[in-house]
C-alpha cells in the first residue's frame, strides 16, 4: 500500500472517524472486509439513511449492496481522504453545510457540494444539475 494511503488510514483511526464508521457498520448489520488502499468495505448496511448507494465514514465504505464497482470505490476513497483532511468528525457538519448549499443553488444535494465535486461527481453517479438562475425559461 502506498504511503499516502497508510497515512490516511492512520489519520482516520486517530481522528476517530474510522472507529465511528466501524460502529455504524456493526449497528447497521453490515459485513466488513478489507478493500483497496486501506479501505474497509461494509456490505449489507440495512438502514435507509443516509440516502445514497454508498457512503464513507473515515476509511469505512458502507453500502446496502453486496458489491461496489471500481469507480464508486475510487469516489468513496476520495471521501476517506477528505475525512482525514477535515480531522475527522468536523467533516460531518462541513459536508451537511455543503449539501445544503448545493440544494439551495440547484436543487440537487450533490451537484454543487464541494466534497462530492472533489470526489468526482461522475464516479459517484451524481448528475451535474444546472444552477437555478441558469436554467432555460420554462424548465423545472
C-alpha positions as a Markdown table, in Angstrom:
| # | Residue | x | y | z |
|---|---|---|---|---|
| 1 | Unk | 0.0 | 0.0 | 0.0 |
| 2 | Unk | 1.3 | 3.5 | -0.9 |
| 3 | Unk | 2.5 | 5.8 | 1.9 |
| 4 | Unk | -0.4 | 8.2 | 1.4 |
| 5 | Unk | -3.0 | 5.5 | 1.9 |
| 6 | Unk | -1.2 | 4.3 | 5.1 |
| 7 | Unk | -1.1 | 7.9 | 6.3 |
| 8 | Unk | -4.9 | 8.3 | 5.5 |
| 9 | Unk | -5.7 | 5.0 | 7.4 |
| 10 | Unk | -3.7 | 6.1 | 10.4 |
| 11 | Unk | -5.1 | 9.6 | 10.4 |
| 12 | Unk | -8.7 | 8.4 | 10.2 |
| 13 | Unk | -8.2 | 6.0 | 13.1 |
| 14 | Unk | -6.6 | 8.7 | 15.3 |
| 15 | Unk | -9.3 | 11.2 | 14.5 |
| 16 | Unk | -11.9 | 8.6 | 15.4 |
| 17 | Unk | -13.7 | 8.7 | 12.1 |
| 18 | Unk | -12.9 | 5.1 | 11.2 |
| 19 | Unk | -13.9 | 3.7 | 14.6 |
| 20 | Unk | -17.2 | 5.6 | 14.2 |
| 21 | Unk | -17.6 | 4.1 | 10.7 |
| 22 | Unk | -17.0 | 0.6 | 12.2 |
| 23 | Unk | -19.6 | 1.2 | 14.9 |
| 24 | Unk | -22.1 | 2.3 | 12.3 |
| 25 | Unk | -21.4 | -0.8 | 10.2 |
| 26 | Unk | -22.0 | -3.0 | 13.3 |
| 27 | Unk | -25.2 | -1.2 | 14.2 |
| 28 | Unk | -26.3 | -1.4 | 10.5 |
| 29 | Unk | -25.7 | -5.1 | 10.3 |
| 30 | Unk | -23.0 | -4.8 | 7.6 |
| 31 | Unk | -20.4 | -7.4 | 6.9 |
| 32 | Unk | -16.9 | -6.0 | 6.7 |
| 33 | Unk | -13.9 | -6.9 | 4.5 |
| 34 | Unk | -10.7 | -5.3 | 3.5 |
| 35 | Unk | -10.8 | -3.2 | 0.5 |
| 36 | Unk | -8.2 | -1.5 | -1.7 |
| 37 | Unk | -5.9 | 1.2 | -0.4 |
| 38 | Unk | -6.7 | 0.7 | 3.3 |
| 39 | Unk | -10.4 | 1.0 | 2.9 |
| 40 | Unk | -12.8 | -1.2 | 4.8 |
| 41 | Unk | -15.8 | -2.3 | 2.7 |
| 42 | Unk | -19.0 | -2.8 | 4.7 |
| 43 | Unk | -21.7 | -4.6 | 2.6 |
| 44 | Unk | -25.4 | -5.2 | 3.5 |
| 45 | Unk | -26.0 | -2.0 | 5.5 |
| 46 | Unk | -29.7 | -2.2 | 6.4 |
| 47 | Unk | -30.8 | 1.3 | 7.1 |
| 48 | Unk | -32.3 | 3.8 | 4.6 |
| 49 | Unk | -30.4 | 6.8 | 6.0 |
| 50 | Unk | -28.4 | 8.3 | 4.5 |
| 51 | Unk | -30.0 | 8.2 | 1.1 |
| 52 | Unk | -27.0 | 7.1 | -1.0 |
| 53 | Unk | -25.8 | 4.0 | -2.8 |
| 54 | Unk | -22.7 | 4.1 | -0.6 |
| 55 | Unk | -21.3 | 6.5 | 2.0 |
| 56 | Unk | -18.0 | 6.7 | 3.8 |
| 57 | Unk | -17.1 | 7.4 | 7.4 |
| 58 | Unk | -13.4 | 7.5 | 7.9 |
| 59 | Unk | -12.0 | 4.6 | 5.9 |
| 60 | Unk | -15.2 | 2.6 | 6.1 |
| 61 | Unk | -17.3 | 2.5 | 3.0 |
| 62 | Unk | -20.9 | 1.4 | 3.8 |
| 63 | Unk | -23.4 | 0.2 | 1.3 |
| 64 | Unk | -26.7 | -1.8 | 1.2 |
| 65 | Unk | -25.4 | -3.7 | -1.9 |
| 66 | Unk | -23.2 | -6.8 | -2.0 |
| 67 | Unk | -20.6 | -5.3 | -4.3 |
| 68 | Unk | -19.3 | -1.9 | -5.5 |
| 69 | Unk | -17.9 | -1.0 | -8.9 |
| 70 | Unk | -14.4 | 0.3 | -9.2 |
| 71 | Unk | -15.3 | 3.9 | -10.0 |
| 72 | Unk | -17.6 | 4.1 | -6.9 |
| 73 | Unk | -14.8 | 2.7 | -4.7 |
| 74 | Unk | -12.4 | 5.4 | -6.1 |
| 75 | Unk | -15.1 | 8.0 | -5.3 |
| 76 | Unk | -15.6 | 6.8 | -1.8 |
| 77 | Unk | -11.8 | 6.5 | -1.3 |
| 78 | Unk | -11.6 | 10.3 | -2.1 |
| 79 | Unk | -14.1 | 10.9 | 0.7 |
| 80 | Unk | -11.9 | 8.9 | 3.1 |
| 81 | Unk | -9.1 | 11.3 | 2.2 |
| 82 | Unk | -11.5 | 14.2 | 2.9 |
| 83 | Unk | -12.2 | 12.7 | 6.3 |
| 84 | Unk | -8.5 | 12.8 | 7.1 |
| 85 | Unk | -8.0 | 16.3 | 5.8 |
| 86 | Unk | -11.0 | 17.5 | 7.9 |
| 87 | Unk | -9.5 | 16.0 | 11.0 |
| 88 | Unk | -12.4 | 13.5 | 11.3 |
| 89 | Unk | -15.7 | 14.5 | 12.9 |
| 90 | Unk | -15.7 | 18.1 | 11.7 |
| 91 | Unk | -16.3 | 16.6 | 8.2 |
| 92 | Unk | -20.0 | 15.9 | 9.3 |
| 93 | Unk | -21.2 | 19.5 | 9.7 |
| 94 | Unk | -19.0 | 20.7 | 6.8 |
| 95 | Unk | -20.5 | 18.1 | 4.5 |
| 96 | Unk | -24.0 | 18.9 | 5.6 |
| 97 | Unk | -23.5 | 22.6 | 5.0 |
| 98 | Unk | -22.0 | 21.9 | 1.6 |
| 99 | Unk | -25.0 | 19.7 | 0.8 |
| 100 | Unk | -27.4 | 22.4 | 1.9 |
| 101 | Unk | -25.6 | 24.9 | -0.2 |
| 102 | Unk | -25.9 | 22.6 | -3.3 |
| 103 | Unk | -29.7 | 22.2 | -2.7 |
| 104 | Unk | -30.2 | 25.9 | -2.4 |
| 105 | Unk | -28.3 | 26.7 | -5.7 |
| 106 | Unk | -29.5 | 23.9 | -7.9 |
| 107 | Unk | -32.0 | 21.6 | -6.1 |
| 108 | Unk | -29.6 | 18.7 | -6.0 |
| 109 | Unk | -27.7 | 17.6 | -2.9 |
| 110 | Unk | -24.5 | 16.7 | -4.8 |
| 111 | Unk | -24.1 | 18.8 | -7.9 |
| 112 | Unk | -22.6 | 21.8 | -6.1 |
| 113 | Unk | -21.5 | 20.0 | -2.9 |
| 114 | Unk | -17.7 | 20.8 | -2.8 |
| 115 | Unk | -17.0 | 17.4 | -1.2 |
| 116 | Unk | -18.8 | 15.5 | -4.0 |
| 117 | Unk | -17.3 | 17.6 | -6.7 |
| 118 | Unk | -13.8 | 17.0 | -5.3 |
| 119 | Unk | -14.5 | 13.2 | -5.2 |
| 120 | Unk | -15.7 | 13.3 | -8.8 |
| 121 | Unk | -19.4 | 13.5 | -9.4 |
| 122 | Unk | -19.4 | 11.1 | -12.3 |
| 123 | Unk | -17.5 | 8.4 | -10.3 |
| 124 | Unk | -20.2 | 8.8 | -7.6 |
| 125 | Unk | -23.0 | 8.5 | -10.1 |
| 126 | Unk | -24.2 | 12.1 | -9.5 |
| 127 | Unk | -25.7 | 14.4 | -12.1 |
| 128 | Unk | -24.4 | 17.9 | -12.9 |
| 129 | Unk | -27.5 | 19.9 | -12.3 |
| 130 | Unk | -27.6 | 23.5 | -13.6 |
| 131 | Unk | -27.9 | 26.4 | -11.3 |
| 132 | Unk | -31.4 | 27.7 | -10.7 |
| 133 | Unk | -30.7 | 31.0 | -12.4 |
| 134 | Unk | -29.1 | 29.5 | -15.4 |
| 135 | Unk | -31.9 | 27.2 | -16.4 |
| 136 | Unk | -33.8 | 28.0 | -19.6 |
| 137 | Unk | -37.2 | 29.6 | -19.0 |
| 138 | Unk | -40.0 | 27.1 | -18.6 |
| 139 | Unk | -37.6 | 24.3 | -17.4 |
| 140 | Unk | -38.3 | 23.0 | -13.9 |
